[in-house]
Structure formats: C-alpha cells, structure tokens
Amino acid sequence: MDIRQLRYFIAIVEEGTVSAAAKRLHLSQPPLSQQLKAMEEELRTELMERSGKYLKLTAAGKKLYEYALQMVELMEEAAFEVKEVGQGSSGTLSIGVNTLSVAELPNLLHRFREGYPKAAYHIQQNESARLCQLVRERAVELAFIRLPLELGDDLAVRHLYSEPFYVVTSAEASKSAPLDAGLSLAELQDIPLMLPSTPGLGVHYLIRQAFSELHLQPNIVGECSDISLLIRLVESGFCSAIVPETLLKVHDRAAIRANKITSPTEMVSPVGLVWLKNRRLSAMAENFIHLYTT
C-alpha cells in the first residue's frame, strides 16, 4: 500500500460509496474499485462490506481507517514542516560567535525572531580559529570571527565592519587622565598590558604588529582569552588591556576607563562572517545573512 491508496480508502469510507468517493477525488469509478480490491488482496482480508446502498467497514477495515488517518496526517505535517524548513521559516540557526563577542547580536536575534518566530537557535562561542574549524566540521553553519586569520580556500568570508581599539585601565587608577583622550602606542609601551587573546589569533596579531611597525617594545605581561576575567583584572588595577570597541559595549558597567588609540594611526579590528564555500547554506542561514547585511 502507498499513501495514495490510503487517501482513496479514506474517501470511500467517508463518502459511503465508491461512486461518491470517485466524484470527490475527481476519478472514474472503476479504477477506484480496483484500488480497493488491490488493498484487500494485499492485506488478505475484507475491508468493506455492502450494507444496502452503502459500504460498511469490517473490523479490519476500521483498524486500517484509524491508521490511514494518522499516516495521512503525518505525511501532511511532514510536507508542511519540510516546506517551512526549505523556505527558512522554520528550523535551526546555527552560528558561532568570537570570544570577543558581537555587541549587536542580541538585537539582531530579536529582529530575526520577529521575522521567523519558529526558528530555534544553536550558538557557540569560541576563538576565531576554533570557530573556523567548527564551520568545517559543520558543528555551526555561520561564524562571526575576528580578522586577520588564515582561512584557507574552503571558507567564504564577508567583511562586515571594522572597529577601533581602546586601551582600558582601572577607573580608580586613571582618575587623573583626560576623559576620552586619544592615546598613542608610544604612550602605552611602559604600561603593563594583558592581551585579550592568544598568540596566532587575529586580535593578538594586530596588537603585536602595531607595536612592531613603530619599533616599540610593549610591556606585555601575558594573555587572557577569558574576557570577563580580563575585565576584572583591569578593574582591580592588575593590568591594562587593549581591546576592540565591542568589549566596551558588552561590559559597559565595568569600572574601567577607555581611551581610543589614535596615534600615529587609528588601530582597527576587522570582523567577518564565514561559512563553507562548497556547502549549500540552509534557507535559515541565508535569511540570517540577508537580514544582517541589508
């Protein structure tokens, strides 16, 4: 039996006669009678018996009718849900977010949910290099990463924006510093700095490279990829740090002082969105990209 035969059987049961069922299904009567006979032969049991002008279900027919209703309903639900997933109105949005975070992500997800209320979310946070690997492993479909980073030929990247770097210090220790004054890298080289990343990754590389190009030797006392801990260390006066602007938005209540690095040139941190080149993106992911970039 197939789903088509079950639909025929339901129509015969509900109409009471083959002729009425044929009219409902826009079929001729003989083929419909043949389908009913074929079902009875396949199941080796009588499904319907004549009672006057109408057909009446046998005990076996009643049981088949119950299952037929359930199976047709499941098929219709499956077709509807698959269509929704294919159109991106339902399904899971699977994204990775760099450890340094994307400040506007909560607002963006609110907007996305307004357009796609049935969407589920799978969000992983990690370092950019690890996020690229998660995309390759298909653990996430899209990832926000910090650049520069060696991506390889298998990943597509879309540059989203660049943001300035700030030096953050303890609010208590820097009370005498001019508010919002721009600082040069030369003014920072003697300050104990903790970098918000690990060697080989984008932010770490950018900071090191900026000092190197000016032939400066910064007083780097270590690295800390746990951003919440890094901010607490800065608040306590243990160290200062150079961070992208996003961290100031995410930790806007922290007891820290921020000054933009503006001299000799403004330091910026590029942010990109990556995905696999050779993999067809889900409609959900396509819809998210469209929302983010329009």
N, C-alpha and C positions, 0 to 999 in steps of 0.2 A: 504494500500500500504506500501511497505517497500523499502529500498534503493536498493535492488537487482532488484525489478521491475522497479524502475526509471532508473537504468542503462540499462535494457533491452529496455525500451521505448526510451531512447536517441539513442541507437544503431539503432533501427528501423527507427527513424526519419532521422538520418544522412545517413543511407545506402539507404533509399528509399523503400526497400523491406524486407519482413520477412526473405527470404532465404539468402540475403546478410548479414543481421544482425546476423542470426544464424551462418553463416560462420565466421564472425568477433568474435563472442562470443564463438566459438567452441561448439555450441549446435546443436541439431537437430531442424528442423523447427517446427514440431507440438507443442512441449512444449512452444516455444516462442509465437506461435499464441494463445495458451491457456492463456498465461500470459497477452497478450494484451486484450483479451476478458474479462478476470477476472477484469482487471483495469477498463474497460468500464462499466462492470456490477456494480462494487463497486461505481463508480462515477455517474452512471446512465446517462451517456452521451457518444456520439460517439466521439472518439478522432482522428480517422483517416478514410479517405475515399479513395477508389480506383480511380486513375486517369490514365487510360491506364495500363501500366505495373507497375506503381509505386503507393505508398501510399502517400496521401497528408493530411496534418494536417487540422483539423477543427479549428474553433475559440477557442473551449475549449481545443483542443489538443495543440495549440500554447501557451496558457497560462500555461498548465501543463509542456510543454517543457521548458519554461522560469524558472519555479520554480524548475524543476528537475535538470537543470544545476546548479542552485545556491545551492541546497541541496547536490548534489554530491560533488561539490567543497568544501562546508563547511565540509562535512564528511572527505574528503581527507586532508584538512587543520588540522582538529581536530586530526585525526590519526597521522599526521606528528608531530604536536606540542606535543601531549601526549607522543609519542615515544622519542622526544627530551628531555622532562622533565624526563622521566623514565631513560634515559641514562645520565642525568646530564649535557647535553649540553645547556639546556635552563631551565629557572625557576628562583627562588629567593634564594639567600644565606642569611639566617637569623642568625646573630651572635650577641652575647653580648660581650662587652669589659669592663674590670675592669676600675674603675675611674682612677687608676694609670697608665692605658694605656699599650699598647703593641707597643714598638717603631718601630718594623719591619712590623707592619700591613699594612701601605700604600704600601711598596714594595711588600709584599706578595699578596695584592689585584691586583696590576699591573700584577704580574705573572699569577694570576688566570684568569684575564680578557683576557690575551693573549691566554690561552687555551680554555676559554669559553666566547667568545665575546658577547653572547646573554644573559648572566646572569644579573639579577637585584640584588640589594643589600638592605638589611634591617639591619641596625646596631644600636644597643642601647648601651649606656654607663651607668654604674651604679656601685655601690658597689658589691663586690663578693657575699655576702649573697643574695642580691636582684636579682642578675643575676641568681643564682641557682633557685630562685622562678620563675623567668621568663621562665626558661627552663622547669620547672614542669608545668607551665601554658601554655606551647607551644607558648609563645609570641616570643621566639627565639629558634632555634634548637641547636645551639652550643654556648658556652660561655668560654671566657678566664677569669680565676679567679686567685686570689692570695691565696695561702695556708699558714698555715693550716686553715681548715674550716670544721666544721661538715657537712658532705654532706648527710648522710642517705644512705639507701640501694637502693634507686630508681635511683641514679645517677652514671653513669660511669665516671671515671676520668682518663686522661692520663697525666702523668707528662711530661712537655715539657723541662723545664730548670730551673736552679736556678741562681740568680744574686746577687752580693754583695750589701751591704748597704753603703751609704756615709752620712757623716754629711755635710750639706750645710750651709754656713754662708754668710753674706753680703761681697761682694768683697771689698768694701771700708773699712769695719771694720776689715778685716783679711789680710790686705796688708803685715803685718809683719810675718804671718805664713808661714812655709816652704811649697813650692809648692808640691802638690801631696803627702805630708807626710801622713803615716798611723797614725791613732789615736786610742787610746784605749777608752773603755767605761768609764773608771775611769776618763779620762781627760774631759769627757763630762758632768759629773754629776752636775756640778755647772752652766752649760750654760743653759739659758732659752730655752727650746725646745717646739716646737709645733709639735704634731704628725700628719702625713698625713693620718689620718683615723679616725674611731670612735670606741669606746670600743666594744669588742667582735669580731672584724673582724681580718683577718689574719695578716696584717702588724702591726696593733696596738698591737696585742697579742705578736708577735715576738719581738718587741722592748721592751715591758714591761718585757717579760720573760727573755730576755738577761741581763737586768739590775738586775732583781731579782736573777738570778742564781749566780751573783757576789756579792750579798748583797749590791748593790748600790742603792741610793735614787736619781733618776734623778730629775732635776728641770723642770718638765713638766708644762708649763703654759696653755696648752689647746690642743684641737684637731681641725683640719680643713680638711674636706673632699673635699673642693673646691681647687684643686691643683694649678690652676692659681693664686688664691688669696694667697695661702700659699707661692708660689714662690715670689710674690710681697712683702709679709710681710718679707720674708728673705732678699730680695734685699734692703728693707728700713732699715734693721738693727733692726727691732722689735723683731725678734727671730731667732733662728737657727732651723734646722729640720733634722731628719734622714729619708732618702728616698732611695728606690731601684734605681739601676743604670739607669733603663729605663727613669726615670724623667730627668736625666741629658741629655739624648739623645733628649728627646722631647723638653726640654727647654734649648737647647744648647747655646742660645744667651742671656740668663738671666745673670744679673750682680751678679753672686754668685761665691763662692769659694767652691770646693768639695774636701773632704778628705775621703779616704776609711777607714772604721772601720776594723782594722786588729788585734787588740789585745783585749783579750787574744786569741780569735779565730775569723776568718772571719765570720761576720754575712751574711747570705744569705736569699733571698726571693724566695721560690718556686713558679712557675707559672704552672697552669694546664689547660687543656681543658676538659669541661664536657658536657655530653648530657644524655638524658633519657635512662636507660637500656632497658625498656620494650617497647620502641617505635622504629619502623624501621626508620632508617635515610634515608632522601631523597638522591637520587643519587648526587645531587648538594653538599650536606653536606659531603657525602663520598668522593667525588672528592677533596673537600677542605682539608679534613683531610689527604688524601693521598699526596696532594701537600705539606702540611705543615710538614709532618713527614718523607718525603723522600728527 
